[in-house]
Amino acid sequence: MVRPVTFTPNQPDHQRAFGFQLPSTRAIPSLMPDRFGPSLIGSLWACAGIVAGSLGPWTSSSALDHSGIDECGVITLVLALCAVTALITLMVRDVTPEIKNHCTGPLVGIAVLIVAVGNAASIVRRSTEFAGHTAGPSIGWGLWVVIASAVILCITSSTVAHMIRFQAAMITRS
């Protein structure tokens, strides 16, 4: 036979519906900001853009295209996967002061941007001018996607990291 359980508004916190439980210790407030979701999701989409751009063509010419894997796309691919791992960890688990993975996104964004801009500069240097026309390889769509996604990752993940640091400072002050 099951007896109905009723709750009264002035019931102490340590009494639960299924019996008496000892009061728990004071809960530590969460360091995860309340409004970080759009920036975190934007960071994850930027990582997806880096992965797609790393697999796409970085150099295009009239004869052939070279994918990012032929160039330094492996580096950007691995960095993006590291950032995805850190950002998903932020999304799934709560942030604690001991875990500093909220800084991974901005650092990966800067590293990917350095690699991509360096490759873009070397591709542009390979072209030569002949009779008023530029001949040689041009920057492929994959490299443009990597550069744009790296900039977006820098901005959005820096916003997430700043919000986490700000909320952690507010909690430690109180």
N, CA, C and O atoms as a DFTB+ gen file, in Angstrom:
696 C
 N C O
     1  1       0.836      -1.170       0.000
     2  2       0.000       0.000       0.000
     3  2       0.886       1.239       0.000
     4  3       1.822       1.334       0.794
     5  1       0.603       2.167      -0.865
     6  2       1.384       3.394      -0.998
     7  2       0.625       4.525      -0.329
     8  3      -0.552       4.751      -0.612
     9  1       1.303       5.228       0.555
    10  2       0.648       6.366       1.181
    11  2       1.016       7.638       0.426
    12  3       2.150       7.789      -0.030
    13  1       0.073       8.533       0.299
    14  2       0.361       9.794      -0.384
    15  2       1.254      10.669       0.491
    16  3       1.137      10.676       1.716
    17  1       2.134      11.394      -0.158
    18  2       3.051      12.289       0.535
    19  2       2.596      13.712       0.286
    20  3       2.365      14.109      -0.856
    21  1       2.470      14.460       1.334
    22  2       2.069      15.857       1.190
    23  2       3.215      16.752       1.621
    24  3       3.971      16.413       2.531
    25  1       3.338      17.867       0.981
    26  2       4.377      18.834       1.299
    27  2       3.718      20.091       1.841
    28  3       2.698      20.552       1.327
    29  1       4.307      20.621       2.862
    30  2       3.821      21.882       3.394
    31  2       4.820      22.957       3.063
    32  3       6.013      22.670       2.959
    33  1       4.374      24.193       2.893
    34  2       5.297      25.253       2.504
    35  2       6.388      25.522       3.531
    36  3       7.470      25.981       3.164
    37  1       6.135      25.250       4.799
    38  2       7.145      25.552       5.808
    39  2       7.924      24.316       6.234
    40  3       8.456      24.273       7.343
    41  1       7.998      23.308       5.363
    42  2       8.745      22.095       5.656
    43  2      10.236      22.408       5.590
    44  3      10.675      23.077       4.654
    45  1      11.033      21.938       6.566
    46  2      12.469      22.221       6.550
    47  2      13.141      21.630       5.317
    48  3      12.667      20.648       4.745
    49  1      14.252      22.244       4.917
    50  2      14.958      21.807       3.719
    51  2      15.515      20.393       3.852
    52  3      15.628      19.683       2.853
    53  1      15.867      19.970       5.076
    54  2      16.509      18.672       5.219
    55  2      15.517      17.510       5.240
    56  3      15.937      16.354       5.278
    57  1      14.229      17.784       5.216
    58  2      13.235      16.722       5.141
    59  2      12.807      16.557       3.690
    60  3      12.439      17.525       3.025
    61  1      12.857      15.348       3.218
    62  2      12.502      15.064       1.841
    63  2      11.254      14.188       1.814
    64  3      10.789      13.730       2.857
    65  1      10.721      13.960       0.639
    66  2       9.490      13.189       0.494
    67  2       9.678      11.732       0.887
    68  3       8.726      11.080       1.316
    69  1      10.898      11.211       0.746
    70  2      11.125       9.791       0.991
    71  2      11.828       9.543       2.314
    72  3      12.542       8.550       2.456
    73  1      11.644      10.403       3.257
    74  2      12.223      10.170       4.569
    75  2      13.121      11.296       4.998
    76  3      13.234      12.324       4.331
    77  1      13.749      11.080       6.112
    78  2      14.610      12.104       6.705
    79  2      16.012      11.982       6.140
    80  3      16.570      10.886       6.085
    81  1      16.582      13.101       5.721
    82  2      17.958      13.135       5.254
    83  2      18.685      14.216       6.021
    84  3      18.117      15.251       6.369
    85  1      19.945      13.956       6.273
    86  2      20.752      14.958       6.967
    87  2      20.917      16.186       6.085
    88  3      20.983      16.074       4.861
    89  1      20.982      17.349       6.704
    90  2      21.189      18.548       5.885
    91  2      22.537      18.473       5.179
    92  3      23.539      18.069       5.768
    93  1      22.546      18.862       3.924
    94  2      23.793      18.841       3.169
    95  2      24.605      20.083       3.508
    96  3      24.092      21.053       4.068
    97  1      25.892      20.027       3.151
    98  2      26.740      21.185       3.379
    99  2      26.311      22.306       2.446
   100  3      25.604      22.087       1.463
   101  1      26.747      23.486       2.771
   102  2      26.375      24.644       1.961
   103  2      26.900      24.470       0.538
   104  3      28.089      24.219       0.336
   105  1      26.032      24.599      -0.423
   106  2      26.403      24.394      -1.821
   107  2      27.235      25.564      -2.321
   108  3      26.953      26.723      -2.017
   109  1      28.264      25.240      -3.091
   110  2      29.095      26.265      -3.711
   111  2      28.364      26.764      -4.946
   112  3      27.934      25.957      -5.770
   113  1      28.214      28.070      -5.092
   114  2      27.509      28.569      -6.272
   115  2      28.247      28.205      -7.558
   116  3      29.473      28.094      -7.574
   117  1      27.502      28.026      -8.606
   118  2      28.069      27.648      -9.886
   119  2      28.858      28.814     -10.480
   120  3      28.453      29.973     -10.392
   121  1      29.987      28.475     -11.083
   122  2      30.779      29.503     -11.759
   123  2      30.333      29.702     -13.202
   124  3      30.814      30.609     -13.881
   125  1      29.426      28.869     -13.669
   126  2      28.971      28.986     -15.053
   127  2      27.996      30.152     -15.172
   128  3      26.975      30.187     -14.485
   129  1      28.310      31.096     -16.036
   130  2      27.414      32.240     -16.206
   131  2      26.053      31.801     -16.731
   132  3      25.921      30.775     -17.399
   133  1      25.060      32.598     -16.412
   134  2      23.707      32.274     -16.819
   135  2      23.487      32.482     -18.311
   136  3      22.724      31.732     -18.921
   137  1      24.123      33.463     -18.909
   138  2      23.852      33.815     -20.299
   139  2      25.049      33.530     -21.207
   140  3      25.334      34.310     -22.115
   141  1      25.740      32.435     -20.973
   142  2      26.895      32.115     -21.791
   143  2      26.533      31.279     -23.007
   144  3      27.358      31.126     -23.908
   145  1      25.330      30.736     -23.059
   146  2      24.918      29.782     -24.083
   147  2      25.141      30.220     -25.515
   148  3      25.755      29.471     -26.275
   149  1      24.674      31.403     -25.933
   150  2      24.872      31.790     -27.339
   151  2      26.343      31.891     -27.738
   152  3      26.710      31.504     -28.848
   153  1      27.176      32.401     -26.855
   154  2      28.601      32.503     -27.185
   155  2      29.248      31.126     -27.249
   156  3      30.102      30.880     -28.101
   157  1      28.849      30.232     -26.360
   158  2      29.406      28.886     -26.369
   159  2      28.974      28.124     -27.614
   160  3      29.778      27.413     -28.218
   161  1      27.722      28.266     -27.998
   162  2      27.246      27.604     -29.216
   163  2      27.910      28.213     -30.446
   164  3      28.242      27.491     -31.387
   165  1      28.110      29.534     -30.453
   166  2      28.846      30.168     -31.545
   167  2      30.273      29.664     -31.630
   168  3      30.809      29.496     -32.726
   169  1      30.896      29.422     -30.482
   170  2      32.254      28.872     -30.468
   171  2      32.288      27.464     -31.055
   172  3      33.206      27.112     -31.796
   173  1      31.280      26.663     -30.717
   174  2      31.226      25.309     -31.271
   175  2      31.002      25.330     -32.784
   176  3      31.587      24.524     -33.509
   177  1      30.157      26.249     -33.263
   178  2      29.963      26.373     -34.711
   179  2      31.235      26.859     -35.398
   180  3      31.536      26.440     -36.516
   181  1      31.978      27.736     -34.740
   182  2      33.248      28.198     -35.315
   183  2      34.243      27.043     -35.418
   184  3      34.996      26.950     -36.388
   185  1      34.241      26.168     -34.420
   186  2      35.110      24.986     -34.489
   187  2      34.697      24.075     -35.636
   188  3      35.548      23.501     -36.316
   189  1      33.391      23.942     -35.851
   190  2      32.911      23.144     -36.982
   191  2      33.354      23.775     -38.301
   192  3      33.696      23.066     -39.247
   193  1      33.349      25.106     -38.363
   194  2      33.841      25.795     -39.560
   195  2      35.324      25.566     -39.782
   196  3      35.763      25.413     -40.922
   197  1      36.100      25.539     -38.709
   198  2      37.536      25.275     -38.845
   199  2      37.767      23.855     -39.352
   200  3      38.630      23.630     -40.200
   201  1      36.997      22.899     -38.835
   202  2      37.136      21.514     -39.302
   203  2      36.771      21.420     -40.783
   204  3      37.497      20.794     -41.556
   205  1      35.663      22.030     -41.187
   206  2      35.242      21.980     -42.596
   207  2      36.256      22.679     -43.492
   208  3      36.594      22.179     -44.565
   209  1      36.739      23.836     -43.052
   210  2      37.729      24.550     -43.855
   211  2      39.060      23.830     -43.929
   212  3      39.757      23.911     -44.941
   213  1      39.424      23.118     -42.853
   214  2      40.678      22.357     -42.872
   215  2      40.622      21.217     -43.873
   216  3      41.646      20.844     -44.446
   217  1      39.453      20.667     -44.087
   218  2      39.300      19.582     -45.059
   219  2      39.101      20.102     -46.480
   220  3      39.292      19.354     -47.439
   221  1      38.721      21.367     -46.631
   222  2      38.488      21.958     -47.954
   223  2      39.780      22.395     -48.623
   224  3      40.857      22.275     -48.040
   225  1      39.676      22.905     -49.858
   226  2      40.879      23.338     -50.582
   227  2      41.451      24.648     -50.028
   228  3      40.723      25.622     -49.835
   229  1      42.738      24.656     -49.781
   230  2      43.418      25.866     -49.311
   231  2      44.073      26.609     -50.473
   232  3      44.223      27.830     -50.425
   233  1      44.450      25.898     -51.482
   234  2      45.085      26.505     -52.652
   235  2      44.286      26.094     -53.877
   236  3      43.992      24.916     -54.083
   237  1      43.946      27.078     -54.677
   238  2      43.253      26.738     -55.929
   239  2      43.985      27.411     -57.080
   240  3      44.384      28.573     -57.003
   241  1      44.143      26.650     -58.131
   242  2      44.744      27.183     -59.354
   243  2      43.989      26.565     -60.522
   244  3      43.111      25.723     -60.333
   245  1      44.332      26.983     -61.705
   246  2      43.616      26.465     -62.865
   247  2      43.908      24.981     -63.076
   248  3      43.088      24.267     -63.653
   249  1      45.049      24.518     -62.621
   250  2      45.416      23.118     -62.852
   251  2      44.870      22.190     -61.773
   252  3      44.288      21.153     -62.093
   253  1      45.045      22.543     -60.503
   254  2      44.621      21.643     -59.444
   255  2      44.391      22.395     -58.142
   256  3      44.797      23.546     -57.983
   257  1      43.736      21.717     -57.226
   258  2      43.488      22.263     -55.898
   259  2      44.210      21.410     -54.863
   260  3      44.296      20.189     -54.993
   261  1      44.729      22.077     -53.831
   262  2      45.354      21.367     -52.718
   263  2      44.467      21.543     -51.495
   264  3      44.091      22.659     -51.137
   265  1      44.145      20.433     -50.866
   266  2      43.304      20.538     -49.671
   267  2      44.144      21.008     -48.495
   268  3      45.374      21.039     -48.553
   269  1      43.448      21.372     -47.427
   270  2      44.142      21.828     -46.233
   271  2      44.978      20.742     -45.607
   272  3      45.953      21.033     -44.915
   273  1      44.613      19.485     -45.838
   274  2      45.390      18.382     -45.290
   275  2      46.759      18.327     -45.944
   276  3      47.724      17.890     -45.316
   277  1      46.862      18.763     -47.198
   278  2      48.163      18.812     -47.869
   279  2      49.033      19.925     -47.290
   280  3      50.257      19.795     -47.247
   281  1      48.425      20.992     -46.855
   282  2      49.161      22.112     -46.266
   283  2      49.243      21.892     -44.752
   284  3      49.561      20.787     -44.311
   285  1      48.970      22.897     -43.973
   286  2      48.999      22.793     -42.506
   287  2      47.609      22.585     -41.930
   288  3      47.367      22.919     -40.770
   289  1      46.699      22.043     -42.711
   290  2      45.337      21.821     -42.260
   291  2      45.227      20.786     -41.156
   292  3      44.265      20.795     -40.388
   293  1      46.207      19.894     -41.073
   294  2      46.191      18.899     -40.002
   295  2      46.347      19.597     -38.651
   296  3      45.718      19.211     -37.665
   297  1      47.184      20.615     -38.618
   298  2      47.395      21.363     -37.369
   299  2      46.100      22.053     -36.953
   300  3      45.695      21.972     -35.794
   301  1      45.456      22.728     -37.892
   302  2      44.220      23.429     -37.551
   303  2      43.107      22.449     -37.203
   304  3      42.263      22.743     -36.357
   305  1      43.098      21.291     -37.847
   306  2      42.097      20.267     -37.552
   307  2      42.258      19.740     -36.126
   308  3      41.275      19.616     -35.395
   309  1      43.473      19.434     -35.735
   310  2      43.732      18.934     -34.377
   311  2      43.423      20.009     -33.340
   312  3      42.841      19.715     -32.296
   313  1      43.808      21.251     -33.620
   314  2      43.513      22.343     -32.686
   315  2      42.003      22.550     -32.527
   316  3      41.520      22.776     -31.417
   317  1      41.272      22.473     -33.622
   318  2      39.815      22.636     -33.540
   319  2      39.177      21.513     -32.738
   320  3      38.241      21.756     -31.977
   321  1      39.662      20.297     -32.893
   322  2      39.124      19.181     -32.125
   323  2      39.444      19.326     -30.639
   324  3      38.639      18.936     -29.793
   325  1      40.607      19.880     -30.315
   326  2      40.933      20.170     -28.904
   327  2      39.984      21.223     -28.337
   328  3      39.514      21.101     -27.206
   329  1      39.708      22.247     -29.124
   330  2      38.784      23.292     -28.662
   331  2      37.370      22.745     -28.500
   332  3      36.672      23.113     -27.556
   333  1      36.940      21.872     -29.405
   334  2      35.608      21.273     -29.289
   335  2      35.518      20.462     -27.999
   336  3      34.511      20.519     -27.293
   337  1      36.562      19.714     -27.696
   338  2      36.570      18.916     -26.469
   339  2      36.455      19.806     -25.239
   340  3      35.684      19.512     -24.326
   341  1      37.217      20.887     -25.213
   342  2      37.168      21.790     -24.055
   343  2      35.822      22.500     -23.957
   344  3      35.298      22.673     -22.856
   345  1      35.257      22.913     -25.083
   346  2      33.984      23.629     -25.058
   347  2      32.819      22.709     -24.700
   348  3      31.898      23.120     -23.994
   349  1      32.854      21.480     -25.178
   350  2      31.797      20.538     -24.797
   351  2      31.908      20.205     -23.308
   352  3      30.895      20.019     -22.634
   353  1      33.127      20.131     -22.802
   354  2      33.313      19.914     -21.369
   355  2      32.708      21.069     -20.578
   356  3      32.097      20.849     -19.532
   357  1      32.871      22.288     -21.064
   358  2      32.243      23.429     -20.405
   359  2      30.731      23.336     -20.454
   360  3      30.048      23.730     -19.509
   361  1      30.207      22.816     -21.551
   362  2      28.764      22.745     -21.696
   363  2      28.164      21.646     -20.811
   364  3      27.100      21.834     -20.222
   365  1      28.845      20.509     -20.720
   366  2      28.308      19.358     -20.013
   367  2      28.564      19.446     -18.508
   368  3      27.656      19.242     -17.702
   369  1      29.794      19.748     -18.143
   370  2      30.157      19.803     -16.731
   371  2      30.101      21.228     -16.238
   372  3      30.103      22.174     -17.025
   373  1      30.053      21.369     -14.953
   374  2      30.070      22.699     -14.362
   375  2      31.508      23.172     -14.252
   376  3      32.423      22.354     -14.168
   377  1      31.715      24.455     -14.251
   378  2      33.044      25.030     -14.173
   379  2      33.456      25.121     -12.717
   380  3      32.690      25.576     -11.868
   381  1      34.649      24.693     -12.445
   382  2      35.202      24.833     -11.101
   383  2      36.463      25.667     -11.186
   384  3      37.073      25.745     -12.253
   385  1      36.871      26.290     -10.096
   386  2      38.087      27.114     -10.163
   387  2      39.335      26.321     -10.502
   388  3      40.306      26.891     -10.999
   389  1      39.332      25.000     -10.242
   390  2      40.521      24.196     -10.519
   391  2      40.696      23.894     -12.003
   392  3      41.819      23.706     -12.470
   393  1      39.595      23.846     -12.741
   394  2      39.659      23.510     -14.165
   395  2      39.688      24.807     -14.964
   396  3      38.752      25.604     -14.905
   397  1      40.747      25.006     -15.696
   398  2      40.926      26.254     -16.446
   399  2      40.744      26.052     -17.950
   400  3      41.416      26.712     -18.742
   401  1      39.850      25.155     -18.355
   402  2      39.701      24.900     -19.784
   403  2      38.916      25.970     -20.512
   404  3      38.751      25.877     -21.728
   405  1      38.423      26.992     -19.809
   406  2      37.712      28.064     -20.507
   407  2      38.669      28.945     -21.305
   408  3      38.228      29.736     -22.138
   409  1      39.970      28.819     -21.061
   410  2      40.967      29.592     -21.819
   411  2      41.410      28.869     -23.085
   412  3      42.137      29.445     -23.895
   413  1      40.992      27.626     -23.273
   414  2      41.429      26.848     -24.428
   415  2      40.898      27.423     -25.731
   416  3      41.637      27.506     -26.711
   417  1      39.631      27.821     -25.761
   418  2      39.029      28.345     -26.990
   419  2      39.746      29.552     -27.566
   420  3      40.089      29.549     -28.748
   421  1      39.987      30.605     -26.754
   422  2      40.703      31.757     -27.308
   423  2      42.123      31.426     -27.759
   424  3      42.588      31.951     -28.771
   425  1      42.817      30.559     -27.019
   426  2      44.182      30.198     -27.409
   427  2      44.199      29.411     -28.709
   428  3      45.068      29.623     -29.555
   429  1      43.246      28.504     -28.871
   430  2      43.150      27.742     -30.123
   431  2      42.798      28.674     -31.274
   432  3      43.352      28.545     -32.365
   433  1      41.888      29.608     -31.046
   434  2      41.528      30.558     -32.097
   435  2      42.710      31.374     -32.575
   436  3      42.880      31.592     -33.774
   437  1      43.530      31.826     -31.633
   438  2      44.723      32.603     -32.003
   439  2      45.721      31.732     -32.751
   440  3      46.288      32.165     -33.754
   441  1      45.945      30.498     -32.272
   442  2      46.896      29.605     -32.943
   443  2      46.439      29.261     -34.362
   444  3      47.246      29.262     -35.290
   445  1      45.148      28.968     -34.531
   446  2      44.619      28.655     -35.868
   447  2      44.729      29.869     -36.778
   448  3      45.053      29.739     -37.959
   449  1      44.463      31.036     -36.235
   450  2      44.565      32.262     -37.033
   451  2      46.003      32.495     -37.495
   452  3      46.225      32.901     -38.636
   453  1      46.972      32.244     -36.630
   454  2      48.383      32.416     -37.006
   455  2      48.756      31.439     -38.121
   456  3      49.396      31.825     -39.100
   457  1      48.357      30.178     -37.973
   458  2      48.675      29.176     -39.000
   459  2      47.996      29.522     -40.322
   460  3      48.624      29.447     -41.378
   461  1      46.718      29.901     -40.271
   462  2      45.970      30.171     -41.506
   463  2      46.476      31.421     -42.219
   464  3      46.629      31.415     -43.440
   465  1      46.735      32.481     -41.477
   466  2      47.231      33.707     -42.110
   467  2      48.640      33.485     -42.660
   468  3      48.980      34.014     -43.718
   469  1      49.458      32.710     -41.953
   470  2      50.792      32.382     -42.463
   471  2      50.719      31.608     -43.770
   472  3      51.489      31.872     -44.693
   473  1      49.802      30.657     -43.853
   474  2      49.633      29.912     -45.103
   475  2      49.078      30.786     -46.207
   476  3      49.492      30.661     -47.360
   477  1      48.146      31.672     -45.877
   478  2      47.602      32.579     -46.889
   479  2      48.695      33.487     -47.440
   480  3      48.738      33.747     -48.643
   481  1      49.574      33.968     -46.574
   482  2      50.678      34.822     -47.031
   483  2      51.635      34.049     -47.933
   484  3      52.124      34.593     -48.923
   485  1      51.909      32.791     -47.605
   486  2      52.822      32.023     -48.454
   487  2      52.182      31.681     -49.799
   488  3      52.885      31.589     -50.805
   489  1      50.865      31.492     -49.833
   490  2      50.184      31.225     -51.107
   491  2      50.204      32.459     -51.992
   492  3      50.424      32.360     -53.199
   493  1      49.974      33.624     -51.395
   494  2      49.990      34.861     -52.168
   495  2      51.399      35.138     -52.702
   496  3      51.548      35.662     -53.806
   497  1      52.429      34.792     -51.930
   498  2      53.811      35.001     -52.380
   499  2      54.189      34.094     -53.545
   500  3      55.103      34.420     -54.302
   501  1      53.508      32.969     -53.704
   502  2      53.835      32.045     -54.797
   503  2      53.399      32.564     -56.162
   504  3      53.903      32.095     -57.183
   505  1      52.490      33.505     -56.203
   506  2      51.993      33.991     -57.491
   507  2      52.989      34.978     -58.097
   508  3      53.717      35.675     -57.389
   509  1      52.996      35.013     -59.402
   510  2      53.878      35.925     -60.133
   511  2      53.036      36.760     -61.087
   512  3      51.945      36.365     -61.497
   513  1      53.570      37.912     -61.422
   514  2      52.862      38.781     -62.348
   515  2      53.496      38.628     -63.723
   516  3      54.715      38.716     -63.873
   517  1      52.664      38.400     -64.712
   518  2      53.144      38.199     -66.069
   519  2      52.253      38.987     -67.016
   520  3      51.056      38.720     -67.118
   521  1      52.825      39.938     -67.694
   522  2      52.137      40.771     -68.683
   523  2      50.906      41.442     -68.089
   524  3      49.856      41.499     -68.729
   525  1      51.031      41.945     -66.873
   526  2      49.936      42.661     -66.236
   527  2      48.902      41.773     -65.558
   528  3      47.962      42.278     -64.945
   529  1      49.062      40.470     -65.659
   530  2      48.136      39.539     -65.030
   531  2      48.872      38.733     -63.971
   532  3      50.044      38.394     -64.134
   533  1      48.183      38.435     -62.902
   534  2      48.772      37.628     -61.839
   535  2      48.530      36.164     -62.152
   536  3      47.392      35.737     -62.347
   537  1      49.605      35.402     -62.198
   538  2      49.504      33.969     -62.474
   539  2      50.029      33.214     -61.262
   540  3      51.021      33.597     -60.642
   541  1      49.348      32.153     -60.954
   542  2      49.767      31.336     -59.830
   543  2      48.568      30.930     -58.997
   544  3      47.425      31.225     -59.344
   545  1      48.835      30.268     -57.922
   546  2      47.728      29.783     -57.094
   547  2      47.052      30.922     -56.342
   548  3      47.654      31.958     -56.060
   549  1      45.800      30.699     -56.033
   550  2      45.068      31.662     -55.215
   551  2      44.574      30.941     -53.958
   552  3      44.628      29.715     -53.861
   553  1      44.100      31.723     -53.020
   554  2      43.634      31.164     -51.762
   555  2      42.288      30.484     -51.997
   556  3      41.369      31.091     -52.547
   557  1      42.173      29.226     -51.580
   558  2      40.948      28.454     -51.763
   559  2      39.902      28.779     -50.702
   560  3      40.191      29.450     -49.711
   561  1      38.688      28.294     -50.925
   562  2      37.594      28.608     -50.003
   563  2      37.818      28.004     -48.623
   564  3      37.360      28.558     -47.624
   565  1      38.515      26.879     -48.558
   566  2      38.755      26.247     -47.264
   567  2      39.583      27.119     -46.336
   568  3      39.311      27.202     -45.138
   569  1      40.591      27.763     -46.892
   570  2      41.433      28.644     -46.081
   571  2      40.668      29.890     -45.649
   572  3      40.855      30.375     -44.533
   573  1      39.805      30.415     -46.527
   574  2      38.977      31.565     -46.137
   575  2      38.028      31.185     -45.008
   576  3      37.819      31.969     -44.083
   577  1      37.452      29.990     -45.077
   578  2      36.548      29.529     -44.015
   579  2      37.301      29.359     -42.704
   580  3      36.785      29.704     -41.641
   581  1      38.526      28.827     -42.774
   582  2      39.337      28.657     -41.560
   583  2      39.656      30.010     -40.941
   584  3      39.560      30.164     -39.724
   585  1      40.032      30.992     -41.752
   586  2      40.373      32.321     -41.224
   587  2      39.147      32.968     -40.585
   588  3      39.232      33.491     -39.474
   589  1      38.012      32.938     -41.275
   590  2      36.795      33.547     -40.722
   591  2      36.344      32.824     -39.450
   592  3      35.950      33.468     -38.478
   593  1      36.401      31.503     -39.454
   594  2      35.989      30.741     -38.278
   595  2      36.935      30.960     -37.101
   596  3      36.494      30.973     -35.952
   597  1      38.214      31.131     -37.368
   598  2      39.170      31.386     -36.293
   599  2      38.907      32.745     -35.644
   600  3      39.019      32.888     -34.426
   601  1      38.560      33.735     -36.454
   602  2      38.219      35.049     -35.894
   603  2      36.961      34.943     -35.032
   604  3      36.903      35.502     -33.937
   605  1      35.955      34.220     -35.532
   606  2      34.718      34.035     -34.764
   607  2      34.995      33.268     -33.476
   608  3      34.448      33.600     -32.424
   609  1      35.846      32.240     -33.556
   610  2      36.191      31.473     -32.358
   611  2      36.903      32.343     -31.339
   612  3      36.636      32.236     -30.142
   613  1      37.803      33.200     -31.793
   614  2      38.493      34.105     -30.868
   615  2      37.493      35.009     -30.142
   616  3      37.579      35.183     -28.927
   617  1      36.566      35.570     -30.873
   618  2      35.611      36.513     -30.276
   619  2      34.643      35.805     -29.334
   620  3      34.472      36.228     -28.190
   621  1      34.010      34.732     -29.803
   622  2      32.987      34.094     -28.983
   623  2      33.560      33.363     -27.782
   624  3      32.990      33.433     -26.693
   625  1      34.668      32.666     -27.954
   626  2      35.238      31.941     -26.813
   627  2      35.893      32.897     -25.820
   628  3      35.943      32.600     -24.627
   629  1      36.392      34.033     -26.289
   630  2      36.900      35.047     -25.356
   631  2      35.768      35.625     -24.528
   632  3      35.947      35.936     -23.350
   633  1      34.596      35.769     -25.145
   634  2      33.427      36.243     -24.404
   635  2      33.041      35.248     -23.316
   636  3      32.754      35.641     -22.186
   637  1      33.034      33.959     -23.654
   638  2      32.717      32.924     -22.664
   639  2      33.743      32.941     -21.537
   640  3      33.372      32.900     -20.364
   641  1      35.024      33.001     -21.879
   642  2      36.076      32.994     -20.856
   643  2      35.974      34.217     -19.956
   644  3      36.165      34.118     -18.744
   645  1      35.671      35.378     -20.550
   646  2      35.533      36.596     -19.743
   647  2      34.340      36.486     -18.798
   648  3      34.431      36.899     -17.642
   649  1      33.226      35.938     -19.272
   650  2      32.052      35.800     -18.422
   651  2      32.319      34.840     -17.262
   652  3      31.863      35.078     -16.143
   653  1      33.047      33.771     -17.520
   654  2      33.374      32.815     -16.457
   655  2      34.306      33.456     -15.439
   656  3      34.101      33.309     -14.234
   657  1      35.333      34.170     -15.912
   658  2      36.260      34.841     -14.972
   659  2      35.533      35.896     -14.155
   660  3      35.795      36.035     -12.960
   661  1      34.625      36.642     -14.773
   662  2      33.892      37.686     -14.072
   663  2      32.995      37.084     -13.000
   664  3      32.957      37.577     -11.872
   665  1      32.274      36.024     -13.342
   666  2      31.397      35.405     -12.359
   667  2      32.199      34.755     -11.247
   668  3      31.756      34.767     -10.099
   669  1      33.363      34.188     -11.541
   670  2      34.210      33.595     -10.505
   671  2      34.704      34.680      -9.549
   672  3      34.784      34.456      -8.341
   673  1      35.033      35.848     -10.086
   674  2      35.470      36.959      -9.222
   675  2      34.340      37.449      -8.330
   676  3      34.557      37.793      -7.169
   677  1      33.121      37.478      -8.886
   678  2      31.980      37.917      -8.085
   679  2      31.671      36.934      -6.958
   680  3      31.291      37.344      -5.861
   681  1      31.832      35.645      -7.226
   682  2      31.555      34.637      -6.210
   683  2      32.611      34.673      -5.116
   684  3      32.285      34.543      -3.936
   685  1      33.878      34.849      -5.496
   686  2      34.934      34.855      -4.477
   687  2      34.869      36.113      -3.621
   688  3      35.325      36.092      -2.478
   689  1      34.325      37.190      -4.131
   690  2      34.188      38.412      -3.322
   691  2      33.116      38.260      -2.266
   692  3      33.228      38.820      -1.175
   693  1      32.076      37.506      -2.585
   694  2      30.973      37.405      -1.627
   695  2      31.192      36.315      -0.590
   696  3      30.347      36.113       0.282
